[in-house]
Amino acid sequence: MTIGRFQILFYTVIGICIITIITSFNSFSFIEIDLAVNWTMRFFALPILIVMIPVCYFIYLKFLRQYETKEYESEIWTRLRTIFRIFILTLAMTAIFIATTLSIIILTNAKFGDSKTVILDATIIDYYSQKSKGRTRHYIKIKDNQLERIVELKVEEPYHVGEKFTKDLKIGYWGLLYYE
């Protein structure tokens, strides 16, 4: 494979991953993310890391190493630089593929199979928000008797602990709640 073909393939894969991530997190007003995150971390994170270690090693040595311009006098520093760069590449690629896997779970939950509508009438037991890149994301935890579990939802607006939460949501293919 030539460097040009590798770059096209690499950027195409990364682009598809980024589009998938953006689509999944911007397509829903309400998403139950807690279970999807748990599944991703429990079942997919370690296998993704294990696959990424040799893949990133190969990518770095075959395609990226040739662009290094600085040569160290000591062979040890050169090897440490190579190990460090492979390590960073592996972490970055693993993070991208874990986020993509989470996004695929969220998207397939809503798009595959038949969804059932559930009327939630619950009390909010926890609320928190996160700011990133100038955007605030709101999350609530509710205890619903109908589902018999604590549900964490990404919501569009702030709520207060103890407030009633009533909403018609859908249960998708994987059993996760969502609302478009």
JONOR-V224751 format. One record per residue. RES is the residue in one letter. PSI is psi as a letter, one per 40 degrees, with the letter a starting at -180 (NA if undefined). Layout:
RES & PSI
RES & PSI
//
This chain:
M & h
T & i
I & d
G & d
R & d
F & d
Q & d
I & d
L & d
F & d
Y & d
T & d
V & d
I & d
G & d
I & d
C & d
I & d
I & d
T & d
I & d
I & d
T & d
S & d
F & e
N & e
S & e
F & i
S & d
F & h
I & h
E & h
I & d
D & d
L & d
A & d
V & d
N & d
W & d
T & d
M & d
R & d
F & d
F & d
A & d
L & d
P & d
I & d
L & d
I & d
V & d
M & d
I & d
P & d
V & d
C & d
Y & d
F & d
I & d
Y & d
L & d
K & d
F & d
L & d
R & d
Q & e
Y & e
E & h
T & d
K & h
E & h
Y & i
E & d
S & h
E & d
I & d
W & d
T & d
R & d
L & d
R & d
T & d
I & d
F & d
R & d
I & d
F & d
I & d
L & d
T & d
L & d
A & d
M & d
T & d
A & d
I & d
F & d
I & d
A & d
T & d
T & d
L & d
S & d
I & d
I & d
I & d
L & d
T & d
N & d
A & d
K & d
F & i
G & a
D & h
S & i
K & i
T & h
V & h
I & h
L & h
D & g
A & i
T & h
I & h
I & e
D & i
Y & h
Y & i
S & i
Q & h
K & h
S & h
K & f
G & e
R & h
T & h
R & h
H & i
Y & i
I & i
K & h
I & i
K & h
D & h
N & d
Q & d
L & e
E & f
R & i
I & h
V & h
E & h
L & i
K & h
V & i
E & e
E & i
P & i
Y & i
H & i
V & h
G & e
E & i
K & h
F & h
T & h
K & i
D & h
L & i
K & i
I & h
G & a
Y & d
W & e
G & e
L & i
L & i
Y & i
Y & h
E & NA
//
